[in-house]
Amino acid sequence: MPTMSAAATRGSKIDAIRSLRVARGADLKGAKEIVEEYLERSAQVKSRMATASKGGAGSGI
């Protein structure tokens, strides 16, 4: 399983949350908040996440 930061860098918010939950045993809400805070602090990752969401990449479907 990828690390949270690697998944976020790829533009997959869901994978980032999932990997954080597995690694830390965090609940869904807590993991989502941590990932969103990470994305807010990292302009490069935030840009990739926006690009991914427009193209549907990282949706896991």
C-alpha positions in Angstrom: 0.0 0.0 0.0 1.4 3.4 -0.9 2.2 6.0 1.8 -0.3 8.8 2.3 2.1 11.4 0.8 2.8 9.2 -2.3 -0.9 8.7 -2.9 -1.7 12.4 -2.5 1.2 13.3 -4.8 -0.4 11.0 -7.5 -3.6 12.8 -7.0 -5.5 10.1 -5.2 -7.2 11.6 -2.1 -9.1 8.3 -1.4 -5.9 6.2 -1.5 -4.1 8.8 0.7 -6.9 8.6 3.3 -7.0 4.8 3.1 -3.2 4.4 3.6 -3.3 6.8 6.5 -6.1 4.8 8.2 -4.2 1.6 7.8 -0.8 3.0 8.9 -2.2 4.9 12.0 -5.4 3.1 12.7 -7.2 6.5 12.3 -10.9 6.8 11.9 -12.3 8.0 8.6 -13.0 11.6 9.7 -9.6 12.0 11.4 -7.7 10.6 8.4 -9.7 12.8 6.0 -8.8 15.9 8.0 -5.1 15.0 8.1 -5.0 14.5 4.3 -6.9 17.7 3.6 -4.5 19.7 5.9 -1.5 18.1 4.1 -3.0 19.1 0.8 -3.6 22.7 1.9 0.0 23.0 3.0 1.5 21.5 -0.2 0.8 23.7 -3.3 2.3 21.1 -5.7 0.2 18.3 -4.4 -2.9 20.5 -4.3 -2.4 21.4 -7.9 -2.1 17.7 -8.9 -5.2 16.8 -6.9 -7.2 19.5 -8.7 -6.0 18.2 -12.1 -6.8 14.6 -11.1 -10.3 15.5 -9.9 -11.1 17.2 -13.2 -10.0 14.2 -15.2 -11.4 11.6 -12.9 -8.0 10.1 -12.2 -7.5 8.5 -8.8 -11.1 7.7 -8.3 -10.4 4.0 -8.1 -13.4 3.2 -10.2 
